[in-house]
Amino acid sequence: MEKENKANILQQPLVIINVGLKDFAENLEAQEADVIQVDWAPPAGGDQEMIDLLKDLL
């Protein structure tokens, strides 16, 4: 990528994709940032035994 193109990227408006804490997205929105909040949770609530059972099903 040319040096000029890199500088142009930094001048573009940001859109932040937040995966995780909703408070983080809310703080960014309070600063008038464009934020997309992704509601994600670990499979099976993070229970490794349940995750292993689910993997066996697939």
N, CA, C and O atoms as CSV, one atom per row, in Angstrom:
chain,resi,resn,atom,element,x,y,z
A,1,MET,N,N,0.851,-1.174,0.000
A,1,MET,CA,C,0.000,0.000,0.000
A,1,MET,C,C,0.893,1.232,0.000
A,1,MET,O,O,1.876,1.300,0.737
A,2,GLU,N,N,0.551,2.169,-0.806
A,2,GLU,CA,C,1.353,3.387,-0.888
A,2,GLU,C,C,1.209,4.217,0.385
A,2,GLU,O,O,0.199,4.144,1.085
A,3,LYS,N,N,2.233,4.997,0.662
A,3,LYS,CA,C,2.232,5.840,1.858
A,3,LYS,C,C,1.032,6.788,1.865
A,3,LYS,O,O,0.433,7.021,2.915
A,4,GLU,N,N,0.681,7.334,0.701
A,4,GLU,CA,C,-0.450,8.254,0.596
A,4,GLU,C,C,-1.760,7.546,0.946
A,4,GLU,O,O,-2.605,8.121,1.631
A,5,ASN,N,N,-1.936,6.313,0.487
A,5,ASN,CA,C,-3.153,5.564,0.784
A,5,ASN,C,C,-3.282,5.275,2.272
A,5,ASN,O,O,-4.383,5.322,2.822
A,6,LYS,N,N,-2.161,4.976,2.927
A,6,LYS,CA,C,-2.189,4.728,4.363
A,6,LYS,C,C,-2.650,5.968,5.105
A,6,LYS,O,O,-3.440,5.870,6.044
A,7,ALA,N,N,-2.175,7.118,4.704
A,7,ALA,CA,C,-2.571,8.366,5.360
A,7,ALA,C,C,-4.059,8.630,5.144
A,7,ALA,O,O,-4.730,9.136,6.043
A,8,ASN,N,N,-4.582,8.296,3.971
A,8,ASN,CA,C,-6.000,8.508,3.690
A,8,ASN,C,C,-6.887,7.637,4.569
A,8,ASN,O,O,-7.972,8.058,4.972
A,9,ILE,N,N,-6.433,6.435,4.864
A,9,ILE,CA,C,-7.213,5.539,5.718
A,9,ILE,C,C,-7.430,6.172,7.088
A,9,ILE,O,O,-8.507,6.054,7.671
A,10,LEU,N,N,-6.414,6.833,7.587
A,10,LEU,CA,C,-6.518,7.442,8.913
A,10,LEU,C,C,-7.463,8.637,8.931
A,10,LEU,O,O,-7.865,9.086,10.005
A,11,GLN,N,N,-7.818,9.150,7.778
A,11,GLN,CA,C,-8.723,10.290,7.691
A,11,GLN,C,C,-10.183,9.866,7.558
A,11,GLN,O,O,-11.081,10.704,7.634
A,12,GLN,N,N,-10.425,8.565,7.360
A,12,GLN,CA,C,-11.780,8.070,7.182
A,12,GLN,C,C,-12.487,7.927,8.531
A,12,GLN,O,O,-11.838,7.682,9.548
A,13,PRO,N,N,-13.812,8.079,8.542
A,13,PRO,CA,C,-14.537,7.847,9.797
A,13,PRO,C,C,-14.445,6.377,10.201
A,13,PRO,O,O,-14.429,5.488,9.350
A,14,LEU,N,N,-14.386,6.140,11.486
A,14,LEU,CA,C,-14.296,4.775,12.004
A,14,LEU,C,C,-15.678,4.206,12.288
A,14,LEU,O,O,-16.593,4.924,12.691
A,15,VAL,N,N,-15.808,2.921,12.073
A,15,VAL,CA,C,-16.963,2.160,12.536
A,15,VAL,C,C,-16.380,1.042,13.388
A,15,VAL,O,O,-15.599,0.223,12.904
A,16,ILE,N,N,-16.763,1.014,14.654
A,16,ILE,CA,C,-16.203,0.062,15.591
A,16,ILE,C,C,-17.169,-1.099,15.743
A,16,ILE,O,O,-18.370,-0.900,15.926
A,17,ILE,N,N,-16.640,-2.310,15.668
A,17,ILE,CA,C,-17.425,-3.516,15.928
A,17,ILE,C,C,-17.003,-4.019,17.291
A,17,ILE,O,O,-15.848,-4.393,17.497
A,18,ASN,N,N,-17.941,-4.029,18.221
A,18,ASN,CA,C,-17.657,-4.434,19.585
A,18,ASN,C,C,-18.254,-5.814,19.842
A,18,ASN,O,O,-19.457,-6.028,19.691
A,19,VAL,N,N,-17.389,-6.738,20.234
A,19,VAL,CA,C,-17.823,-8.080,20.605
A,19,VAL,C,C,-17.505,-8.223,22.088
A,19,VAL,O,O,-16.347,-8.372,22.480
A,20,GLY,N,N,-18.534,-8.176,22.887
A,20,GLY,CA,C,-18.265,-8.318,24.318
A,20,GLY,C,C,-19.025,-7.306,25.143
A,20,GLY,O,O,-20.233,-7.134,24.984
A,21,LEU,N,N,-18.306,-6.642,26.021
A,21,LEU,CA,C,-18.938,-5.764,27.002
A,21,LEU,C,C,-19.738,-4.641,26.355
A,21,LEU,O,O,-19.194,-3.821,25.615
A,22,LYS,N,N,-21.019,-4.617,26.640
A,22,LYS,CA,C,-21.894,-3.598,26.065
A,22,LYS,C,C,-21.518,-2.203,26.573
A,22,LYS,O,O,-21.693,-1.215,25.859
A,23,ASP,N,N,-21.004,-2.122,27.797
A,23,ASP,CA,C,-20.591,-0.826,28.346
A,23,ASP,C,C,-19.533,-0.160,27.481
A,23,ASP,O,O,-19.524,1.062,27.335
A,24,PHE,N,N,-18.642,-0.960,26.910
A,24,PHE,CA,C,-17.604,-0.411,26.043
A,24,PHE,C,C,-18.245,0.269,24.837
A,24,PHE,O,O,-17.856,1.377,24.470
A,25,ALA,N,N,-19.222,-0.385,24.222
A,25,ALA,CA,C,-19.921,0.187,23.067
A,25,ALA,C,C,-20.680,1.451,23.473
A,25,ALA,O,O,-20.686,2.441,22.742
A,26,GLU,N,N,-21.308,1.411,24.625
A,26,GLU,CA,C,-22.067,2.574,25.085
A,26,GLU,C,C,-21.157,3.779,25.314
A,26,GLU,O,O,-21.536,4.909,25.004
A,27,ASN,N,N,-19.964,3.546,25.854
A,27,ASN,CA,C,-19.015,4.644,26.056
A,27,ASN,C,C,-18.562,5.241,24.724
A,27,ASN,O,O,-18.402,6.456,24.605
A,28,LEU,N,N,-18.358,4.387,23.731
A,28,LEU,CA,C,-17.981,4.880,22.410
A,28,LEU,C,C,-19.119,5.683,21.782
A,28,LEU,O,O,-18.891,6.736,21.188
A,29,GLU,N,N,-20.346,5.175,21.922
A,29,GLU,CA,C,-21.510,5.896,21.391
A,29,GLU,C,C,-21.659,7.258,22.053
A,29,GLU,O,O,-22.054,8.223,21.398
A,30,ALA,N,N,-21.350,7.347,23.342
A,30,ALA,CA,C,-21.430,8.616,24.060
A,30,ALA,C,C,-20.450,9.635,23.476
A,30,ALA,O,O,-20.638,10.844,23.616
A,31,GLN,N,N,-19.400,9.130,22.817
A,31,GLN,CA,C,-18.430,10.003,22.160
A,31,GLN,C,C,-18.761,10.178,20.676
A,31,GLN,O,O,-17.935,10.637,19.887
A,32,GLU,N,N,-19.991,9.801,20.318
A,32,GLU,CA,C,-20.520,9.937,18.958
A,32,GLU,C,C,-19.780,9.097,17.925
A,32,GLU,O,O,-19.691,9.472,16.756
A,33,ALA,N,N,-19.246,7.952,18.365
A,33,ALA,CA,C,-18.613,7.021,17.434
A,33,ALA,C,C,-19.683,6.086,16.873
A,33,ALA,O,O,-20.672,5.790,17.543
A,34,ASP,N,N,-19.479,5.626,15.647
A,34,ASP,CA,C,-20.362,4.632,15.056
A,34,ASP,C,C,-19.945,3.268,15.585
A,34,ASP,O,O,-18.816,2.826,15.374
A,35,VAL,N,N,-20.876,2.601,16.278
A,35,VAL,CA,C,-20.564,1.324,16.921
A,35,VAL,C,C,-21.599,0.284,16.526
A,35,VAL,O,O,-22.800,0.554,16.503
A,36,ILE,N,N,-21.112,-0.900,16.217
A,36,ILE,CA,C,-21.974,-2.057,16.006
A,36,ILE,C,C,-21.715,-3.001,17.166
A,36,ILE,O,O,-20.587,-3.454,17.362
A,37,GLN,N,N,-22.752,-3.299,17.933
A,37,GLN,CA,C,-22.616,-4.197,19.083
A,37,GLN,C,C,-23.014,-5.601,18.646
A,37,GLN,O,O,-24.117,-5.811,18.142
A,38,VAL,N,N,-22.116,-6.556,18.842
A,38,VAL,CA,C,-22.394,-7.950,18.529
A,38,VAL,C,C,-22.687,-8.671,19.838
A,38,VAL,O,O,-21.843,-8.724,20.732
A,39,ASP,N,N,-23.886,-9.223,19.940
A,39,ASP,CA,C,-24.249,-9.990,21.125
A,39,ASP,C,C,-23.685,-11.399,20.962
A,39,ASP,O,O,-24.185,-12.193,20.165
A,40,TRP,N,N,-22.655,-11.690,21.714
A,40,TRP,CA,C,-21.982,-12.980,21.623
A,40,TRP,C,C,-21.759,-13.530,23.013
A,40,TRP,O,O,-21.495,-12.792,23.962
A,41,ALA,N,N,-21.869,-14.814,23.112
A,41,ALA,CA,C,-21.539,-15.509,24.352
A,41,ALA,C,C,-20.826,-16.796,23.971
A,41,ALA,O,O,-21.072,-17.342,22.896
A,42,PRO,N,N,-19.957,-17.282,24.824
A,42,PRO,CA,C,-19.274,-18.525,24.507
A,42,PRO,C,C,-20.284,-19.670,24.395
A,42,PRO,O,O,-21.290,-19.689,25.105
A,43,PRO,N,N,-20.010,-20.619,23.503
A,43,PRO,CA,C,-20.918,-21.755,23.369
A,43,PRO,C,C,-21.090,-22.466,24.715
A,43,PRO,O,O,-20.142,-22.604,25.488
A,44,ALA,N,N,-22.295,-22.903,24.969
A,44,ALA,CA,C,-22.622,-23.667,26.188
A,44,ALA,C,C,-22.225,-22.912,27.450
A,44,ALA,O,O,-21.918,-23.523,28.474
A,45,GLY,N,N,-22.231,-21.608,27.376
A,45,GLY,CA,C,-21.891,-20.800,28.543
A,45,GLY,C,C,-20.454,-20.984,29.007
A,45,GLY,O,O,-20.114,-20.643,30.140
A,46,GLY,N,N,-19.607,-21.524,28.130
A,46,GLY,CA,C,-18.204,-21.725,28.480
A,46,GLY,C,C,-17.927,-23.037,29.208
A,46,GLY,O,O,-16.788,-23.313,29.584
A,47,ASP,N,N,-18.971,-23.849,29.407
A,47,ASP,CA,C,-18.819,-25.143,30.085
A,47,ASP,C,C,-18.107,-26.118,29.144
A,47,ASP,O,O,-18.696,-26.571,28.162
A,48,GLN,N,N,-16.845,-26.441,29.438
A,48,GLN,CA,C,-16.031,-27.248,28.527
A,48,GLN,C,C,-16.628,-28.635,28.284
A,48,GLN,O,O,-16.576,-29.140,27.162
A,49,GLU,N,N,-17.186,-29.246,29.308
A,49,GLU,CA,C,-17.784,-30.573,29.135
A,49,GLU,C,C,-18.952,-30.508,28.145
A,49,GLU,O,O,-19.091,-31.369,27.276
A,50,MET,N,N,-19.779,-29.485,28.288
A,50,MET,CA,C,-20.917,-29.321,27.382
A,50,MET,C,C,-20.433,-28.997,25.963
A,50,MET,O,O,-21.007,-29.481,24.987
A,51,ILE,N,N,-19.405,-28.200,25.850
A,51,ILE,CA,C,-18.832,-27.867,24.530
A,51,ILE,C,C,-18.354,-29.147,23.849
A,51,ILE,O,O,-18.596,-29.347,22.659
A,52,ASP,N,N,-17.676,-30.012,24.602
A,52,ASP,CA,C,-17.200,-31.269,24.025
A,52,ASP,C,C,-18.364,-32.143,23.554
A,52,ASP,O,O,-18.277,-32.783,22.506
A,53,LEU,N,N,-19.460,-32.172,24.331
A,53,LEU,CA,C,-20.643,-32.934,23.903
A,53,LEU,C,C,-21.257,-32.360,22.632
A,53,LEU,O,O,-21.673,-33.105,21.744
A,54,LEU,N,N,-21.312,-31.038,22.550
A,54,LEU,CA,C,-21.857,-30.403,21.361
A,54,LEU,C,C,-20.978,-30.696,20.128
A,54,LEU,O,O,-21.495,-30.925,19.035
A,55,LYS,N,N,-19.659,-30.687,20.315
A,55,LYS,CA,C,-18.744,-31.010,19.202
A,55,LYS,C,C,-19.009,-32.435,18.709
A,55,LYS,O,O,-18.970,-32.691,17.505
A,56,ASP,N,N,-19.278,-33.362,19.632
A,56,ASP,CA,C,-19.549,-34.742,19.231
A,56,ASP,C,C,-20.812,-34.834,18.381
A,56,ASP,O,O,-20.905,-35.675,17.486
A,57,LEU,N,N,-21.776,-33.973,18.660
A,57,LEU,CA,C,-23.024,-33.969,17.879
A,57,LEU,C,C,-22.815,-33.471,16.463
A,57,LEU,O,O,-23.507,-33.894,15.536
A,58,LEU,N,N,-21.870,-32.584,16.302
A,58,LEU,CA,C,-21.610,-32.029,14.979
A,58,LEU,C,C,-20.618,-32.890,14.292
A,58,LEU,O,O,-20.244,-32.612,13.152
